[in-house]
Amino acid sequence: MWSWLTRKTERSEGQALLQRLRERYPVYAAPHAYRRDGQLLSLAQAQENLEYLRTQRPTRLGIVGDFLHTEAGVDVAVALAGAEPAALLDGLHRWSLRVFPALQKAAPQLARDEVWLASDRRGPEIVYSLLMDLALLLGELILIRRPAFQWALDLDEGNLLDGMDSVRRPVLQFLPTSTAAGDASMPPVQLDVEALVVHRYREPDSPSLQWMNGWAQLVQDARSGAYERVF
C-alpha cells in the first residue's frame, strides 16, 4: 500500500512540475529536431542548431539558473562566476534524485530516446528544453575552467557508421594539438553532456545514482584536465 501511495504521490508531483514547465518555461527553440521520421538531420541543419546553441547560451543559462533557484533552491551564479562548483553539483544531484523519478512517472511515454531525438522541446515535451539547459549548465562549468573545450558537432565518421545518437548533435569537444594542426590520427575528445542528462531523466531509479554523482564526476574530471592528459 505504501508503495502504491508513493508512486501516486510521485506522479502527482511530476504532473504538477510538468504543468509549471508548460506554462512558464521558455522553449529551447533550436531550428531542427535531431531526427524526423527516423532520418538524420542534414549537416546544414545541424550547423543551424549549433549556431542557435552558441548564440542563445547566455540566455539559456539565465533561464535555467532562475528555474533552479525557484525549484531546487540552488544558486548557479557563484559557480558560473568561477567558484568551485562542488556545492552546486551536490545540490543538483540531490534535486534530480527527488524530482526526476516524479517527472518520469508523470509521463513515461516521453522518457524514450526516439521521443527525445525527434522532439521540438515544446508543449508536452517541454521537459527536453529543461534537460538541454541543464546540459548547457554542466558544460559551462567545464568551459569556465577548460576553455580548450568548445561546443561542436559530432562529425566523426565512425560514429556515423555506428549509428550513434551523438552524430550531428552538439557535444563538448576537445581537439588534441595534433588534431587541431591537421593530424587526423588523434580523434577529438567528445563529451555528450545532453545524453548524460537525458539518461538520468529516462532511468531515474538506477541504483548507481544512489552512490555516484555522475554529473559531478564528469564536470570535475573535465575541469581537472583528465580528458586532455590522455594525449
Secondary structure, 3 states (H helix, E strand, C coil): CHHHHHHHHHHHHHHHHHHHHHHHCCCCCCCCCCEECCEECCHHHHHHHHHHHHHHHHHHHHHHHHHHHHHCCCCCHHHHCCCCCHHHHHHHHHHHHHHHHHHHHHCHHHCCHHHHHHCCCCHHHCHHHHHHHHHHHHHHHHHHHCCCEEEEEECCHHHHHHCCCCECCEEEEECCHHHHCCCCCCCCEEECHHHHHHHHHHCCCCHHHHCCCHHHHHHHHHHHCHHHHCC
